[in-house]
């Protein structure tokens, strides 16, 4: 399994959450999540663009604040803050609008595992991690099946696969596709890739 984990100081301490509940499969059981209504994870198509250029791209959208983007250093990814009050439906519309931008690779929601713990953030990436069930389907057949679900293979090792979502429209695709694959019975595990807070002991 590949987990991308980090501690992000920009994550807001008291996020406003959508009441809709989502889930992903972890260890055969469902882990439930709710997404923030004021945070969006944005990955730009140009990974080496400057913070100044990122700001200019996002300034087209009146509902996005660019105050947290540094002009000095930028990695092609950012946590964008929605500066307007919105409901669950508005938030989804904002994601769809951002995902239509030719300069944005993906705009995805920031989920939380807890309503009260600001460090329980779970940033959805447009990637899916799987391990096919060799007793049910060969790896090559599984990859072909996954590609019919809007996935593209990035890497495969020892019957484990790392896919990316080919066409991002809603921002929720990785979560929905990962669940669909797990429920098909073709995979031992299937879950979205994500960024989460990790505490080292």
C-alpha positions in Angstrom: 0.0 0.0 0.0 1.2 3.5 -0.8 0.1 6.2 1.6 1.1 9.8 1.1 1.1 11.3 4.6 2.1 14.7 5.9 1.3 17.4 8.4 0.0 20.5 6.7 0.0 23.7 8.7 -2.5 25.3 6.3 -5.3 22.9 7.2 -8.0 25.0 8.9 -8.6 24.3 12.6 -12.4 24.5 12.5 -13.6 23.3 9.1 -17.3 23.6 8.1 -18.3 20.2 7.0 -21.0 19.0 4.5 -23.6 16.8 6.3 -23.4 14.2 3.5 -21.4 11.2 4.6 -19.0 9.3 2.3 -16.9 6.2 2.9 -14.0 4.1 1.6 -13.1 0.5 2.3 -10.2 -0.1 4.6 -9.4 -3.6 5.8 -12.7 -4.8 4.5 -14.8 -2.3 6.6 -16.1 1.1 5.8 -14.3 4.2 7.0 -16.7 7.2 7.0 -15.8 10.7 6.0 -17.4 14.2 5.6 -15.9 16.8 3.3 -15.1 20.4 4.1 -17.1 23.2 2.5 -14.2 25.7 2.5 -11.2 23.7 1.4 -10.2 22.3 -2.0 -7.0 20.5 -2.9 -5.7 21.7 -6.3 -3.1 20.0 -8.5 -2.0 22.1 -11.5 -1.0 20.5 -14.8 2.3 22.3 -14.8 4.1 21.0 -11.8 6.9 23.6 -11.9 4.7 26.7 -12.2 5.5 29.7 -9.9 3.3 30.7 -7.0 2.6 33.9 -8.9 1.3 32.0 -11.9 -0.8 29.8 -9.6 -2.4 32.9 -8.1 -3.2 34.3 -11.5 -4.9 31.0 -12.5 -7.0 30.9 -9.3 -7.8 34.6 -9.2 -10.2 34.0 -12.1 -12.5 32.4 -9.5 -14.2 34.9 -7.2 -15.0 32.1 -4.7 -11.3 31.2 -4.2 -8.9 33.0 -1.8 -5.2 33.0 -2.9 -3.8 34.6 0.3 -2.2 31.4 1.4 -0.2 30.9 -1.8 3.5 32.0 -1.6 5.0 33.7 -4.6 8.5 32.5 -3.6 8.1 28.7 -3.7 5.5 26.5 -5.1 5.2 22.8 -5.8 2.3 22.7 -8.3 -0.2 21.8 -5.6 -2.0 23.9 -3.1 -4.8 23.9 -0.5 -7.2 26.5 -1.8 -9.7 28.2 0.5 -13.3 29.0 -0.6 -14.0 32.4 0.7 -17.8 32.2 0.3 -20.4 30.5 2.5 -21.8 27.5 0.5 -23.8 24.4 0.9 -22.9 20.9 -0.3 -24.4 21.5 -3.7 -22.6 24.8 -4.2 -19.3 23.1 -3.2 -19.7 20.4 -5.8 -20.5 23.0 -8.4 -17.3 24.9 -7.5 -15.3 21.7 -7.9 -16.8 21.0 -11.3 -16.0 24.6 -12.4 -12.4 24.2 -11.3 -12.0 20.8 -13.0 -13.0 22.3 -16.3 -9.9 24.6 -16.2 -7.3 23.5 -18.7 -4.5 24.6 -16.4 -5.8 22.4 -13.4 -5.2 18.7 -13.4 -7.6 18.1 -10.5 -9.6 19.8 -7.8 -10.6 17.4 -5.1 -12.4 17.7 -1.7 -10.7 17.7 1.7 -12.4 15.1 3.9 -12.4 14.7 7.7 -12.7 11.5 9.7 -14.0 13.4 12.7 -16.4 16.3 13.1 -14.4 17.7 16.0 -10.7 16.9 15.3 -9.1 19.3 12.8 -6.1 17.0 12.4 -8.3 14.2 11.1 -8.1 15.7 7.6 -8.0 13.3 4.6 -7.2 14.9 1.3 -8.5 12.9 -1.6 -6.1 12.6 -4.5 -7.2 11.6 -8.0 -5.4 8.2 -7.7 -6.5 4.7 -6.8 -4.4 2.0 -5.2 -5.4 -1.7 -5.7 -4.3 -5.3 -5.3 -6.2 -7.6 -7.6 -7.4 -11.0 -6.4 -5.4 -13.5 -8.4 -7.8 -16.3 -7.7 -10.6 -14.4 -9.5 -8.8 -12.3 -12.2 -5.3 -12.1 -13.7 -3.4 -8.8 -13.3 -3.6 -8.0 -17.0 -7.3 -8.6 -17.0 -7.7 -6.5 -13.9 -5.8 -3.6 -15.4 -8.0 -3.8 -18.5 -11.1 -3.8 -16.3 -9.8 -0.8 -14.3 -9.1 1.2 -17.4 -12.8 0.8 -18.4 -13.6 2.7 -15.2 -11.7 5.9 -16.2 -8.4 4.9 -14.7 -4.9 4.9 -16.2 -2.1 2.6 -14.8 0.9 4.5 -13.4 2.8 1.6 -11.9 2.3 -2.1 -11.2 4.4 -4.3 -8.8 3.7 -7.8 -7.5 -0.1 -7.7 -8.3 -0.5 -4.2 -6.7 -1.4 -1.3 -8.9 -1.2 2.5 -8.8 -3.7 4.2 -11.0 -4.6 7.8 -11.7 -8.0 9.1 -12.8 -7.9 9.9 -16.5 -10.6 12.5 -16.7 -11.5 14.4 -13.5 -14.9 16.2 -13.7 -16.4 16.1 -10.2 -13.3 15.6 -8.0 -14.9 12.6 -6.3 -14.0 10.0 -9.0 -11.2 8.3 -7.1 -13.4 7.6 -4.1 -16.3 6.3 -6.2 -14.2 4.2 -8.6 -12.2 2.7 -5.7 -15.4 1.6 -4.0 -16.8 0.2 -7.2 -13.7 -1.9 -7.7 -13.7 -3.3 -4.2 -17.5 -4.1 -4.4 -16.8 -6.0 -7.7 -14.9 -8.6 -5.7 -12.0 -8.4 -8.2 -9.6 -6.8 -5.7 -8.2 -7.7 -2.3 -8.1 -4.0 -1.6 -9.0 -0.9 -3.4 -8.9 2.6 -2.0 -8.1 6.2 -3.1 -4.7 7.6 -2.5 -4.7 10.4 0.0 -2.8 12.8 2.2 -3.5 12.5 5.9 -2.0 13.7 9.2 0.5 11.2 10.7 1.7 11.2 14.2 5.0 9.5 14.8 5.7 7.9 18.2 
